[in-house]
Amino acid sequence: MRVLLVNMPWSPIDLPSLALGILKRSVDEHVQDATCEVLHANLEFTDWITSRTEFTAEDYEYYALSSYFLGCGDWVFSSALYDDPEWREPEFVEVMSSKLRRARMRMTRELHRVVPEFVAEVARKVVELRPDVVGFTSTFQQNTAALAAARQIKRLAPHVVTVMGGANCDAEQGAAVHRNFPFVDYVVRGEGEDAFPRLLTALRDGDPAAAASIPGLCHRAAGSAHTANPMPSGPLPPAAILPPDYSGYFERLAASVARGWVEPKLVVEGARGCWWGEKHHCTFCGLNGSFMEFRSKSPDTFYREIMELAERHQVLDMYVVDNILDMRYLSTVLPRIVDSGYDLRMHIEIKANMRRPQLQVLADAGLIYVQPGIESLNSRVLDLMDKGVSGCQNVRMLRDAAETGLSVSWNYLHGFPGETAEDYEPVIRQLPALEHLNPPVDLSARIAIERFSPYFKRPELGFTGLRPEEHYLFTYALPESELHDLAYVFQAPERGIGEPTVTLLNDGIAAWKKHHADARLTHTDLGERIVLVSRRASFAWRTMQLTDPLHTALFRLLDQPHTVVALHRKLTSADDTPDGAGPAPHDLEALLEEWVARGIVFTDAGQYVHIAPAAVNQDLLRLDYMRHLHRRTASDDGSGPEADARAGAAVGVEAGAVPAPS
């Protein structure tokens, strides 16, 4: 049996397909007398389209990632799916003209007209390889491209068995695909490592009854009736999650024009599901589909997979696809990576309440890019999301990431039922103070309603009358009832803040992004005093010294979020504080508000946290330069602009203090 797995556009070109890598290994290991290869049709498309148009790397990234919620990538290939180079073009133009730049609209329409020729070429190439079974993965904006190719292959070679799977085929989505597109013989719903080899074995043995018993499988019984088997009762155990086989990807990339566009990365997987989502499913999150249950590979297994992939492919950049880090790996896998001598550069999603020592472990292991799922800096809005963190904890994450050298990728979201302008106004006022920390990757976005999310499944949370997003209507020739099962993103009445507040928020974020590269705020703790250095557009001061013992003690406590009550209790109960000698609560609150005004402290929901990453030049400390500087400035009473300037030079830019990552 010859099996061909196809990775159609718009799969990212800098990553091999994890899904197909796992399926290739599962076929090789579990299906006797079967051979399995992967056709990297996304790279084939890159070479094909660049020979015909002025298509660029930025264009590919737009259709693969940036335009997901607009559906542009899927609409491009709908012309091939329906054999019509002008398929619903007037509808597309009418709806999208206000959402796309003129050049992007022109490129999208041009691609829409030419891609049927590419799909025909891919189908001919597939048939020439003489496979018995062709499998397509469909995730994000691969659906119409995969369907179009399956249709053409079936037209050229009706005997070839076509199979689809992937995130776009989970649960009712997969049933809708199979029900509406008869050229797809089978749809594998859910995790494919078990189901796909079982299907191939049944096909090889001519045993339709065996296929009919596979959980989650969509198939056609006698008389071409669509049948969808019940979904699996539970997820695969971690021991059944195979490592991927990326044979052929790096060789094909090396021969592609895309090699000049990207630095390839390995995709690795340690866990599936979400341990936080098992207890508190974030209201807007549709990830994990049918199975939220968290399960992870053993530390030895995951470490071995990472090392073997790096050694085999000689690639050090890795994208960890886990929805959330298994905290066990902090004390097991990551220290072994540190000791391995491999200079890995890794990206992973983490919980935003991780502490600085934990972040340091990540940084030491090469996880220089983290996605902590921050989403907001206001505690009340975060509660509406069921995120389990506070606004001050999220700001602390940004500060500690800057200090440990981690680059944070995060989004700002709005549009939650129950949020108000009053939730956003204090945060907007404080955004200029945060410009030295990693800004959101883009402006704030109104949440999308995703299938499998609590907002989709529980209308009592605030969203009713959901309809498929508008782009599905001009992409597929299906009634809305079928689109409701096929779609992943849904349109709903806007909730939460109005446009005036959105505009203020996005103006603040835009300024943050503009000033970030030049902004700076750091502190150096010299024992008897703390020196702060600032270079931020909205603050005139450049250096500040905290010399009062109360002030230095307070600043150190603000390393973690505290309320005024907690700060007062800790300051008045300190061993070196006489009874009754501590600050009065109202004086303490006044000082904190002064620090908020000067941009060294962030406040939200009654908590305060300082926002100045530590920056100490260790070489100067070893040379005892700081102590010498302290003696000099002390002789000048340690005050005044001259002393501030000298202290700023010592711990600032001239001293080589580490800036926040850009």
C-alpha positions in Angstrom: 0.0 0.0 0.0 1.3 3.4 -1.0 0.2 6.3 1.2 0.8 10.0 0.3 0.3 12.7 2.8 -0.2 16.2 1.4 0.4 19.5 3.2 -1.4 22.2 1.2 -1.2 26.0 1.5 -1.5 27.9 3.7 0.5 25.8 6.1 3.5 27.9 7.3 6.6 27.4 5.2 9.1 27.7 8.0 7.8 24.7 9.8 7.3 21.1 8.8 3.9 19.7 9.5 3.8 18.1 12.9 0.5 16.3 12.1 1.9 14.7 8.9 5.2 14.0 10.6 3.4 12.0 13.3 1.1 10.3 10.8 4.1 9.3 8.6 5.8 7.6 11.6 2.5 6.0 12.7 2.1 4.5 9.2 5.7 3.3 9.0 5.5 1.7 12.5 2.0 0.3 12.6 0.8 -0.6 9.0 2.5 -3.6 7.5 3.5 -3.5 3.8 2.8 0.3 3.6 5.1 3.0 2.5 4.4 6.7 3.4 5.7 9.9 1.9 4.8 13.6 2.4 4.2 16.0 -0.4 5.1 19.6 0.8 2.6 21.3 -1.5 2.9 24.5 0.4 6.5 24.8 -0.8 5.4 23.6 -4.3 3.0 26.5 -4.3 5.6 29.0 -3.2 7.8 28.1 -6.1 4.8 28.0 -8.5 3.3 31.4 -7.6 6.6 33.3 -7.4 7.3 32.3 -11.0 4.0 34.0 -12.1 3.4 36.9 -9.8 5.3 39.4 -7.5 4.5 37.2 -4.5 6.6 37.7 -1.4 7.3 36.1 2.0 5.1 38.8 3.6 2.3 37.8 1.3 2.5 34.1 2.3 2.6 35.0 6.0 -0.5 37.2 5.5 -2.6 34.4 4.0 -1.2 31.7 6.4 -1.6 33.7 9.6 -2.6 37.3 9.6 -5.8 37.0 7.6 -7.2 34.0 9.5 -10.2 35.8 11.0 -10.9 37.4 7.6 -10.8 34.1 5.8 -8.8 35.5 2.8 -6.6 32.4 2.5 -9.6 30.0 2.2 -11.4 32.3 -0.2 -8.4 32.3 -2.5 -8.7 28.5 -3.0 -12.5 28.5 -3.2 -12.1 29.2 -6.9 -10.3 25.9 -7.3 -12.8 24.1 -5.2 -15.7 25.2 -7.4 -13.9 25.3 -10.8 -14.6 29.0 -11.1 -11.8 31.6 -11.3 -14.4 34.3 -10.5 -16.1 32.4 -7.7 -18.2 34.9 -5.7 -15.8 37.7 -6.4 -18.4 40.5 -6.3 -19.5 39.3 -2.8 -15.9 39.2 -1.6 -15.1 42.7 -2.9 -18.3 44.2 -1.4 -17.6 42.8 2.1 -13.8 43.1 2.2 -13.1 46.4 0.4 -13.4 48.2 3.8 -11.1 45.7 5.5 -8.2 45.2 3.0 -5.7 47.7 1.6 -5.9 48.2 -2.1 -2.7 46.3 -2.8 -3.9 43.4 -0.7 -7.2 43.3 -2.4 -5.5 43.2 -5.8 -3.2 40.4 -4.8 -6.0 38.3 -3.3 -8.2 38.6 -6.4 -5.2 37.7 -8.6 -4.4 34.6 -6.5 -8.1 33.6 -6.6 -8.0 33.6 -10.4 -4.8 31.6 -10.9 -4.8 29.0 -8.1 -7.1 26.5 -10.0 -4.2 25.9 -12.3 -1.9 25.2 -9.4 -4.4 22.7 -7.8 -4.7 20.9 -11.2 -0.9 20.6 -11.3 -0.7 19.2 -7.8 -3.5 16.7 -8.6 -1.6 15.5 -11.7 1.6 15.2 -9.7 -0.2 13.2 -6.9 -1.8 10.8 -9.4 1.6 10.3 -11.2 3.0 9.0 -7.9 0.4 6.2 -8.0 -0.7 6.3 -4.3 -3.5 4.0 -3.0 -4.4 6.5 -0.3 -4.0 10.3 -0.2 -4.3 12.0 3.2 -4.8 15.8 3.7 -4.2 17.7 6.9 -6.5 20.8 7.4 -5.7 23.4 10.0 -6.4 27.1 9.9 -6.7 28.2 6.3 -5.9 24.9 4.6 -9.5 23.7 4.2 -10.5 24.9 0.7 -7.0 24.1 -0.7 -7.2 20.6 0.7 -10.7 20.1 -0.5 -10.0 21.4 -4.0 -7.0 19.1 -4.4 -9.0 16.1 -3.1 -11.7 16.9 -5.7 -9.2 17.1 -8.6 -7.5 13.9 -7.6 -10.8 12.0 -7.4 -11.7 13.3 -10.8 -8.4 12.1 -12.3 -8.2 8.8 -10.4 -11.5 7.7 -8.8 -9.9 4.6 -7.3 -7.6 6.7 -5.1 -8.9 6.8 -1.5 -9.0 10.3 -0.1 -8.9 11.1 3.6 -8.9 14.3 5.6 -8.1 15.1 9.2 -6.7 17.9 11.4 -8.1 20.7 13.5 -10.7 21.7 10.9 -12.1 18.2 11.0 -12.8 17.9 14.7 -16.2 16.8 16.0 -19.1 18.3 14.0 -16.7 20.2 11.6 -15.4 16.9 10.3 -18.9 15.5 9.9 -19.9 18.6 7.9 -16.8 18.2 5.6 -17.7 14.5 4.9 -21.4 15.1 4.5 -21.0 18.0 2.0 -18.0 16.9 -0.1 -18.5 13.4 -1.4 -15.1 13.3 -3.0 -13.6 12.9 0.5 -14.0 9.2 1.2 -13.1 9.3 4.9 -12.6 12.0 7.6 -10.6 11.2 10.7 -11.9 13.3 13.6 -9.8 13.8 16.7 -6.3 12.4 17.2 -5.1 10.5 14.2 -2.2 8.3 15.5 -4.6 5.5 16.3 -7.4 6.0 13.8 -5.4 6.5 10.6 -3.3 3.3 10.8 -6.4 1.4 11.7 -8.2 2.8 8.7 -5.3 1.9 6.4 -5.2 -1.6 7.8 -8.9 -2.1 7.2 -8.5 -0.8 3.6 -5.5 -3.0 3.0 -7.4 -6.0 4.2 -10.7 -5.1 2.5 -12.5 -5.1 5.8 -15.2 -2.4 5.8 -16.5 -3.6 9.1 -13.2 -2.8 10.8 -13.3 0.7 9.4 -16.9 1.2 10.6 -15.8 0.5 14.1 -13.1 3.2 14.3 -14.2 5.9 16.8 -14.7 9.3 15.3 -14.3 8.1 11.7 -16.7 9.5 9.0 -17.3 7.0 6.2 -19.9 6.0 3.7 -21.9 2.8 4.1 -23.6 0.9 1.3 -25.6 3.2 -0.9 -23.2 6.1 -0.2 -24.9 7.2 3.0 -22.8 9.5 5.2 -22.0 7.9 8.6 -20.2 9.6 11.4 -19.0 7.2 14.2 -19.3 8.5 17.7 -16.2 10.4 18.9 -13.6 8.6 21.0 -14.5 8.5 24.6 -11.2 9.9 25.7 -7.9 11.2 24.5 -4.8 9.2 23.6 -2.4 8.5 26.5 0.9 10.4 26.3 2.8 7.2 25.6 0.8 6.8 22.4 1.8 10.3 21.1 4.6 9.5 18.6 7.6 11.7 17.7 7.3 13.2 14.2 9.3 12.1 11.2 10.3 15.1 9.1 12.0 13.3 6.3 12.1 15.3 3.2 10.9 18.7 4.5 14.3 20.3 5.0 15.6 18.9 1.7 12.6 20.3 -0.2 12.9 23.6 1.6 16.5 23.9 0.6 15.5 23.6 -3.1 12.7 26.2 -2.8 12.7 29.9 -3.2 11.2 29.9 0.3 14.6 29.1 1.7 15.6 32.7 1.1 12.6 33.9 3.0 12.7 32.0 6.3 14.8 30.3 8.9 13.4 26.8 9.3 12.3 25.6 12.7 11.6 22.2 14.2 8.2 21.6 15.7 8.2 19.6 18.9 5.4 18.4 21.2 5.6 17.5 24.8 2.0 17.7 25.9 -1.6 18.0 24.7 -4.6 19.7 26.3 -4.4 22.4 29.0 -4.1 21.8 32.8 -5.5 25.2 33.5 -8.4 24.7 31.0 -9.4 21.5 32.8 -10.2 23.5 35.9 -11.0 26.9 34.4 -11.7 27.0 30.6 -10.9 30.6 29.4 -14.2 31.9 28.2 -12.9 32.9 24.7 -10.6 30.0 24.0 -11.5 27.3 21.4 -8.3 25.4 21.5 -8.1 21.7 22.2 -11.4 21.0 20.5 -12.9 17.8 21.8 -10.3 17.0 24.4 -9.2 19.5 27.0 -7.6 16.8 29.3 -4.0 17.6 29.9 -1.4 14.8 29.3 2.3 15.0 28.7 5.2 12.8 27.7 7.6 11.6 30.3 10.5 14.0 30.8 13.0 11.4 29.4 10.9 10.9 26.3 10.5 14.6 25.6 14.1 15.4 26.2 15.2 12.5 23.9 12.9 13.7 21.1 14.2 17.2 21.3 17.8 16.1 21.1 17.3 13.6 18.4 15.5 16.1 16.2 18.2 18.7 16.7 20.9 16.2 15.9 19.2 14.7 12.9 18.3 18.0 11.2 21.0 20.2 12.5 18.4 22.9 13.5 18.5 24.7 16.8 15.3 26.8 16.4 12.3 25.0 17.9 8.6 25.8 18.2 7.0 23.9 21.1 3.3 23.5 20.2 2.1 22.7 23.7 -0.9 24.9 24.7 0.7 25.3 28.1 4.0 24.2 29.7 4.1 21.1 31.8 5.5 22.6 35.0 7.4 19.3 35.7 9.7 20.1 32.7 11.1 23.1 34.7 13.0 20.7 36.9 13.5 17.8 34.5 13.7 18.5 30.8 14.9 22.1 30.8 17.9 21.7 33.1 19.1 18.8 30.9 18.8 21.1 27.9 21.0 23.6 29.7 23.6 21.0 30.4 23.5 19.5 26.9 25.6 22.3 25.4 23.0 22.8 22.6 22.3 26.5 22.0 18.6 25.9 21.4 16.3 28.8 20.7 12.7 27.8 21.6 9.2 29.3 21.7 6.6 28.0 24.1 3.3 29.0 25.7 3.3 29.5 29.5 1.0 30.6 32.3 1.4 34.4 33.1 1.9 33.9 36.8 5.3 32.2 36.6 7.9 33.7 38.9 11.3 35.1 38.0 13.4 32.0 39.0 11.1 29.9 36.7 11.5 32.3 33.9 15.3 32.2 34.4 15.2 28.4 33.9 13.3 29.0 30.6 15.9 31.6 29.5 18.9 29.4 30.4 17.4 26.5 28.4 17.0 28.7 25.3 13.3 29.5 25.4 13.8 33.0 24.3 10.3 33.5 23.0 7.4 32.9 25.4 3.6 33.4 24.9 2.1 33.7 28.3 -1.5 34.5 27.3 -1.6 37.9 29.0 -4.6 39.3 27.0 -5.3 42.1 29.4 -3.8 44.2 32.2 -7.0 44.7 34.2 -8.0 42.2 36.9 -11.8 42.6 36.4 -11.5 41.9 32.7 -9.2 39.0 33.4 -11.8 37.6 35.8 -14.4 37.8 33.0 -12.0 35.6 30.9 -11.5 33.2 33.8 -7.7 33.6 33.3 -6.7 33.1 37.0 -4.2 35.9 37.1 -4.4 39.6 38.0 -3.4 42.7 36.0 -0.4 43.3 38.3 0.7 39.7 37.8 0.7 40.2 34.0 2.7 43.3 34.3 5.1 41.5 36.6 5.5 38.9 33.9 6.5 41.5 31.4 9.0 43.0 33.8 10.6 39.7 34.8 10.7 38.5 31.2 12.7 41.7 30.3 15.0 41.1 33.2 15.7 37.5 32.3 16.1 38.2 28.6 12.8 36.6 27.4 10.9 38.1 24.6 7.1 38.0 25.3 4.6 37.5 22.5 1.1 38.6 23.7 -2.2 40.0 22.5 -4.5 42.6 24.0 -8.2 41.5 23.7 -11.4 43.4 24.4 -15.1 42.8 23.8 -16.0 40.7 26.9 -19.6 40.8 28.2 -19.7 42.8 31.3 -16.6 44.9 30.8 -16.8 48.7 31.0 -14.9 51.8 30.1 -14.0 52.2 33.8 -12.1 48.9 33.6 -9.8 50.2 30.8 -9.3 53.9 31.7 -6.8 53.3 34.6 -4.7 50.9 32.4 -4.8 53.4 29.4 -3.4 56.1 31.7 -0.5 53.9 32.7 0.5 52.6 29.3 3.2 55.2 28.8 5.0 53.9 31.9 5.2 50.4 30.3 6.9 51.4 27.1 10.2 49.8 28.1 8.5 46.4 28.3 7.4 44.2 25.4 4.2 45.7 23.9 1.4 43.6 22.4 2.2 42.1 19.0 -0.6 44.2 17.5 -3.4 46.7 18.5 -6.1 45.4 20.7 -8.6 43.1 18.9 -12.2 42.4 19.7 -12.6 38.7 20.6 -13.8 36.3 18.0 -16.3 33.6 19.1 -14.6 30.3 18.5 -16.1 26.8 18.3 -15.5 24.8 21.4 -15.1 27.9 23.6 -17.4 28.5 26.6 -18.7 31.6 24.8 -19.8 29.3 22.0 -21.2 26.5 24.1 -22.8 28.5 26.9 -25.0 31.3 25.6 -25.8 32.4 29.2 -22.3 33.9 29.2 -23.4 36.6 26.9 -23.4 35.6 23.2 -26.6 34.3 21.6 -27.8 33.9 18.0 -24.3 33.0 16.7 -23.9 32.8 13.0 -20.9 31.7 10.9 -18.5 34.5 10.1 -19.4 36.4 7.0 -16.4 35.0 5.0 -17.8 31.5 5.1 -20.9 32.7 3.2 -18.9 33.7 0.1 -16.3 30.9 0.3 -18.6 27.8 0.3 -21.7 27.0 -1.7 -23.5 25.6 1.4 -26.6 26.6 3.3 -26.1 28.4 6.6 -27.2 25.4 8.6 -24.3 23.4 7.1 -21.9 26.3 7.5 -22.8 26.4 11.2 -21.3 22.9 11.6 -18.3 23.6 9.3 -17.3 27.0 10.7 -14.8 27.6 13.5 -15.3 31.4 13.9 -18.7 33.0 14.5 -20.1 36.5 14.3 -22.1 37.9 17.2 -23.3 41.2 18.5 -20.5 43.3 19.9 -20.2 43.2 23.7 -18.1 45.2 26.2 -16.5 48.6 25.5 -17.5 50.9 22.7 -15.4 52.4 20.0 -14.3 55.6 21.9 -12.6 53.4 24.6 -11.2 51.1 21.9 -9.7 54.1 20.1 -8.1 55.4 23.3 -6.7 51.9 24.1 -5.3 51.4 20.6 -3.8 54.9 20.6 -2.0 54.0 23.8 -0.8 50.7 22.4 0.4 52.3 19.1 2.5 54.8 21.1 3.9 51.9 23.2 5.0 50.1 20.1 6.4 53.3 18.5 8.5 54.2 21.6 9.5 50.7 22.8 12.8 50.4 21.0 14.1 53.6 22.6 12.4 53.3 26.0 14.2 52.2 29.2 13.6 51.8 32.9 15.9 49.8 35.1 16.9 49.7 38.8 20.0 48.7 40.6 19.9 47.8 44.3 23.1 49.0 46.0 22.1 47.9 49.5 21.7 51.3 51.2 20.1 52.8 48.2 18.3 51.9 45.0 19.1 53.8 41.7 16.5 54.0 38.9 17.3 55.0 35.4 14.5 56.1 33.0 14.4 57.0 29.3 10.7 57.1 28.4 8.9 59.7 26.2 6.3 60.7 28.8 8.6 61.1 31.8 11.1 63.9 32.2 13.2 62.4 35.0 16.3 60.4 34.0 17.7 59.1 37.3 16.1 58.7 40.7 17.7 57.5 44.0 15.8 55.9 46.8 17.8 56.4 50.0 15.2 56.5 52.8 15.1 53.0 54.4 11.3 53.0 54.2 11.5 53.7 50.5 14.0 51.0 49.7 12.1 48.5 51.8 8.9 49.4 50.1 10.4 49.1 46.6 11.8 45.6 47.4 8.4 44.5 48.6 6.9 45.7 45.3 8.9 43.1 43.5 5.6 41.2 43.9 2.1 42.6 43.7 0.8 43.9 47.1 -2.2 45.8 48.5 -1.6 48.8 50.7 -2.9 46.7 53.7 -0.3 44.0 53.1 2.5 46.5 52.5 1.7 48.3 55.7 1.6 45.1 57.7 4.9 43.9 56.4 6.6 47.3 56.8 5.4 47.7 60.4 6.2 44.2 61.4 9.8 44.3 60.2 12.4 43.3 62.8 14.2 46.6 62.6 11.0 48.7 62.9 10.1 49.9 66.4 6.5 49.4 67.5 4.3 52.1 66.1 7.1 53.6 64.0 5.9 52.3 60.7 4.2 54.5 58.1 0.6 55.4 58.4 -1.5 53.7 55.7 -2.6 57.0 54.1 1.1 58.1 53.9 2.0 54.8 52.3 -0.8 55.1 49.8 0.3 58.7 48.9 3.8 57.5 48.3 2.6 54.7 46.1 0.5 57.1 44.0 3.5 59.4 43.6 5.5 56.4 42.3 2.6 55.6 40.0 2.7 59.1 38.7 6.5 58.9 38.1 6.1 55.7 36.2 8.0 53.2 38.5 4.9 51.4 39.9 1.8 50.0 38.2 -1.5 49.7 40.0 -4.6 47.7 39.3 -7.5 46.4 41.5 -5.9 47.8 44.7 -2.6 46.1 44.1 0.8 47.7 43.3 4.0 46.3 41.7 7.1 48.0 40.5 7.9 47.8 36.8 11.7 48.4 36.7 13.7 45.3 35.7 17.1 44.9 37.5 20.1 46.0 35.5 23.5 45.4 37.3 26.8 45.3 35.4 28.5 42.4 37.1 31.9 43.2 35.7 31.8 46.6 37.4 30.7 45.0 40.6 33.6 42.6 40.5 36.0 45.6 40.0 34.4 47.2 43.1 33.5 50.2 41.0 30.0 50.5 42.5 31.3 50.7 46.0 33.8 53.4 44.9 31.0 55.3 43.2 28.9 55.0 46.4 31.7 56.5 48.5 32.1 59.4 46.0 28.4 60.3 45.9 28.1 59.9 49.6 30.7 62.6 50.1 28.4 64.8 48.0 25.6 63.9 50.5 24.3 61.5 47.8 21.8 64.0 46.5 21.4 66.6 43.8 21.5 66.4 40.0 25.3 65.9 39.8 25.1 62.7 42.0 22.0 61.5 40.1 23.9 61.9 36.8 26.9 60.0 38.0 24.7 57.2 39.4 22.8 57.1 36.2 26.0 56.7 34.2 27.2 53.9 36.4 24.1 51.8 36.2 22.7 53.0 32.9 23.6 52.8 29.3 27.3 53.6 29.8 27.7 50.8 32.3 26.3 48.2 29.8 23.1 47.5 31.7 20.9 45.0 29.7 18.0 46.7 27.9 14.6 45.2 27.6 14.4 42.9 24.6 12.9 44.4 21.4 
